[in-house]
Amino acid sequence: MALDAKEIELKAKALTKAATQNEPPANIISLLKELQQGVKATEDLLRSTRVGIIVNKFKQHKSSDVARLSSEIVSKWRNEVNKQKVSGSAGGSQRSSASPRPPQNGIASPASATPSDKQSSLSVPPEKRNWKEDGVDTKQTGNKARDNCIGLIYDGLCLNSTEPPRLVLSKATAVEAAAFDAFGPETKEKYRTKIRSLFQNLKNKSNPTLRVRVLTSEVTPAHFVKMTHDELRSAEQREKDAKIQKENMDKAMVAQAERSISTSLQCGKCGQRKVTYTEAQTRSADEPMTLFCTCMNCGKSWRQ
């Protein structure tokens, strides 16, 4: 049974939640299969629900099964949309070969007057996109330095995205404007450093959800440019860091063997008699214990 737009949006949100909360691959695969079977792809449907961009990000998932299934779904939807476009173009060609219908009241219809817009569709694979390949005009501010920054942010946002160039350009322009308002003018090092930092975070392969959150307006441009380093990281990255921190804390809380200080033991390297040592039974019980010694003066360690 085909899903309606509302149902598709709910499942897309569930997928986003699954990604940010690092849910098991089985949960993600179940949601992907429901979309694979229930979505009858059209360009308008994919654009309005943004389900294409949500599913596309799972092509980078650490689970090979999730990555493969998402790739199959994206390819299937892309082929369906392309077939619709070809069919529409063929119908348009047949109509144009006939005698043109004169415009009513001398005014041409908007459909016949609107040329094909390169900025409304993709012409290159998502993984190879940048502002030059998409053919967009980044000259939005009249300032060369700022326009270059718009291009940089565009390149970060469009990576592996199926969103139309016009939307990506709009977001990139808004992000640059927010950075300019917060850290500008463009001559300040703080502004340039912020733009480079935002670009690097957007391009980070281990954090694909950040691009999605900005493009879908989950994160506004004004908030995006002021996010802390911790906020920019993915939930998976934060979980890994928390695990490492816990392990370090556990190690720090392990009781250390008490070391005694002796003035009777002499360091063979520096000759000082400031030596710490611990005792351990490393041989059979009827043999003397082994001393593990460290010179407090030069740091030399030995056992005896």
C-alpha positions in Angstrom: 0.0 0.0 0.0 1.3 3.4 -1.0 2.1 5.8 1.9 0.8 9.4 1.8 3.0 12.4 2.4 2.2 12.6 6.1 3.1 9.0 6.7 6.3 9.4 4.7 7.3 12.5 6.8 6.7 10.5 10.0 8.9 7.6 8.9 11.6 10.0 7.7 11.6 11.6 11.2 11.9 8.2 12.7 14.9 7.5 10.5 16.6 10.7 11.6 15.9 9.8 15.2 17.4 6.4 14.6 20.6 7.9 13.2 21.0 10.5 16.0 20.3 7.9 18.8 22.5 5.2 17.2 19.7 2.6 17.1 20.5 -1.0 16.0 20.8 -1.6 12.2 17.7 -3.9 12.3 15.5 -1.0 13.4 16.8 1.2 10.5 16.4 -1.6 8.0 12.8 -2.1 9.0 12.0 1.6 8.4 13.9 1.6 5.1 11.9 -1.4 3.8 8.6 0.3 4.7 9.7 3.3 2.7 11.0 1.1 -0.2 7.6 -0.6 -0.5 5.4 2.3 0.3 6.8 5.3 -1.5 5.7 5.9 -5.1 8.4 8.4 -5.9 7.7 11.6 -7.7 10.0 14.7 -7.7 7.4 16.8 -5.9 6.9 14.1 -3.2 10.6 13.6 -2.6 11.1 17.3 -2.4 8.2 18.1 -0.1 8.9 15.3 2.4 12.7 15.5 2.1 12.7 11.7 2.5 15.3 11.3 -0.3 17.9 13.2 1.6 17.2 11.4 4.8 17.5 8.0 3.2 20.6 9.1 1.2 22.6 9.8 4.3 22.4 6.1 5.3 24.6 5.2 2.3 27.5 6.1 4.6 26.2 4.0 7.5 28.7 1.7 9.2 26.4 -1.3 8.7 26.9 -2.7 5.2 23.3 -3.9 5.1 21.9 -0.5 5.9 24.2 1.2 3.4 23.4 -1.2 0.6 19.6 -1.0 1.2 19.6 2.8 1.3 21.6 2.9 -1.9 19.1 0.6 -3.6 16.2 2.8 -2.5 17.8 6.0 -3.6 18.7 4.5 -7.0 15.2 3.2 -7.4 13.6 6.5 -6.6 16.0 8.4 -8.9 15.2 6.1 -11.8 11.5 6.5 -11.3 11.8 10.3 -11.2 14.0 10.3 -14.3 11.6 8.1 -16.2 8.8 10.5 -15.4 10.9 13.4 -16.6 11.7 11.6 -19.9 8.0 10.7 -20.4 7.1 14.3 -19.7 9.7 15.6 -22.2 8.5 13.2 -24.8 4.9 14.3 -24.4 6.1 17.9 -24.6 8.0 17.3 -27.8 4.9 15.7 -29.4 2.8 18.6 -28.5 5.3 21.1 -29.8 5.5 19.4 -33.1 1.8 20.2 -33.7 0.6 23.6 -34.6 1.0 25.9 -31.6 -2.1 27.1 -29.9 -2.4 30.9 -29.9 -2.3 32.4 -26.4 -5.6 33.5 -25.0 -5.9 37.3 -24.7 -2.5 37.6 -26.2 -0.8 36.4 -23.0 1.5 33.3 -23.0 0.8 30.7 -20.3 3.4 30.6 -17.5 4.2 26.9 -18.3 5.2 27.7 -21.9 7.1 30.8 -20.9 9.3 29.2 -18.2 12.6 27.7 -19.5 14.2 24.7 -17.9 16.0 25.8 -14.8 19.4 24.2 -14.2 19.3 25.2 -10.5 16.2 23.2 -9.9 17.6 19.7 -10.7 20.8 17.7 -10.3 23.2 17.2 -13.2 25.9 15.3 -11.3 26.0 12.4 -8.8 25.5 13.5 -5.2 29.0 12.5 -4.1 30.6 14.7 -6.8 28.6 17.8 -6.3 30.0 21.3 -5.7 28.8 24.8 -6.7 30.7 24.8 -10.0 29.3 21.4 -11.1 25.8 22.4 -10.0 26.1 25.5 -12.1 25.0 27.9 -9.4 25.9 31.6 -9.2 27.5 32.3 -5.8 27.7 36.0 -6.4 25.0 36.9 -3.9 26.5 39.8 -1.9 28.6 41.8 -4.3 31.6 41.1 -2.2 34.1 38.7 -3.6 35.4 37.4 -0.3 31.9 36.8 1.1 30.8 35.2 -2.2 33.7 32.8 -2.0 32.6 31.8 1.5 29.1 31.1 0.2 30.7 28.8 -2.4 32.6 27.0 0.4 29.5 26.5 2.6 27.6 25.3 -0.5 30.2 22.7 -1.2 29.9 21.4 2.4 26.1 21.3 2.3 25.6 19.7 -1.1 28.0 16.7 -0.4 25.9 13.5 -1.0 22.8 15.5 -1.0 19.9 15.2 -3.4 18.4 18.6 -2.6 18.0 20.9 -5.6 20.8 23.4 -6.1 18.5 26.4 -5.6 17.6 25.2 -2.0 21.3 24.5 -1.2 22.3 27.9 -2.4 19.6 29.5 -0.4 20.8 27.7 2.8 24.5 28.5 2.1 23.7 32.2 1.6 21.7 32.3 4.8 24.6 30.5 6.8 27.2 33.0 5.4 24.9 35.9 6.3 24.5 34.6 9.9 28.3 34.2 10.2 28.9 37.7 8.8 26.4 39.2 11.3 27.9 37.3 14.2 31.7 37.4 13.4 32.1 39.9 10.5 33.1 41.9 8.7 34.8 39.6 6.2 38.2 41.1 6.9 38.2 39.7 10.4 40.2 36.5 11.1 37.3 35.4 13.4 34.9 35.4 10.5 37.2 33.5 8.2 38.1 31.0 10.9 34.4 30.3 11.6 33.6 29.8 7.9 36.5 27.3 7.6 35.3 25.5 10.7 31.7 25.2 9.5 32.9 23.9 6.2 35.1 21.2 7.8 32.3 20.1 10.1 29.9 19.9 7.1 32.3 17.8 5.1 33.1 15.4 8.0 32.2 11.9 6.8 31.6 10.7 10.3 28.9 13.3 10.9 26.6 13.2 7.8 23.5 14.1 9.9 24.8 17.7 10.4 24.3 18.5 6.7 20.8 17.1 6.8 19.9 19.0 9.9 21.0 22.3 8.3 19.3 21.7 5.0 16.0 20.6 6.6 16.0 23.7 8.9 16.2 21.5 12.0 19.2 23.7 12.8 18.7 27.3 11.7 21.6 29.2 10.2 21.8 31.6 13.2 22.1 28.7 15.6 24.4 26.7 13.3 27.1 29.4 13.2 27.1 29.6 17.0 27.1 25.9 17.9 29.8 24.7 20.2 32.3 22.0 19.2 30.3 19.5 21.3 27.0 20.5 19.7 28.5 20.1 16.2 29.5 16.5 16.8 27.2 13.6 16.0 25.5 11.6 18.7 27.8 8.7 17.8 30.9 10.8 18.3 29.6 12.0 21.7 28.9 8.5 22.7 32.4 7.3 21.8 34.0 10.2 23.7 31.9 9.5 26.8 32.9 5.9 26.6 36.6 6.8 26.5 36.2 9.3 29.3 34.5 6.6 31.5 37.3 4.2 30.8 39.9 6.8 31.7 38.0 7.6 34.9 37.7 3.9 35.8 41.5 3.5 35.3 42.2 6.6 37.4 40.1 5.1 40.3 41.9 1.8 40.4 44.0 1.5 43.5 47.7 1.8 42.9 50.2 -0.4 44.7 51.6 1.4 47.6 55.3 2.2 47.1 57.8 2.4 49.9 60.9 4.6 50.0 64.3 3.2 51.0 67.7 4.8 51.7 69.4 1.4 51.8 68.9 0.7 48.1 71.3 2.4 45.8 70.7 3.4 42.1 73.3 1.8 39.9 73.1 4.7 37.4 73.4 7.9 39.5 74.5 6.4 42.8 71.7 8.1 44.8 69.9 6.3 47.7 66.5 7.8 47.1 64.7 4.7 45.8 61.0 3.8 45.8 60.0 0.1 45.6 57.2 -2.4 45.7 57.3 -6.0 46.6 55.6 -8.8 44.6 55.7 -12.6 44.8 56.8 -13.5 41.3 58.4 -16.9 42.1 57.4 -19.8 44.2 56.1 -19.2 47.7 59.2 -20.5 49.4 61.4 -18.0 47.6 62.0 -14.3 48.5 59.7 -11.6 47.0 60.9 -9.6 44.1 61.6 -5.9 44.5 60.5 -3.4 41.7 62.7 -0.3 42.2 62.6 3.2 40.8 65.2 5.9 41.4 63.6 9.1 42.5 66.6 11.1 41.3 67.1 9.9 37.7 64.1 7.7 37.1 66.0 4.4 36.4 63.9 1.3 37.1 65.1 -2.2 37.9 64.1 -5.4 39.7 66.0 -7.4 42.3 
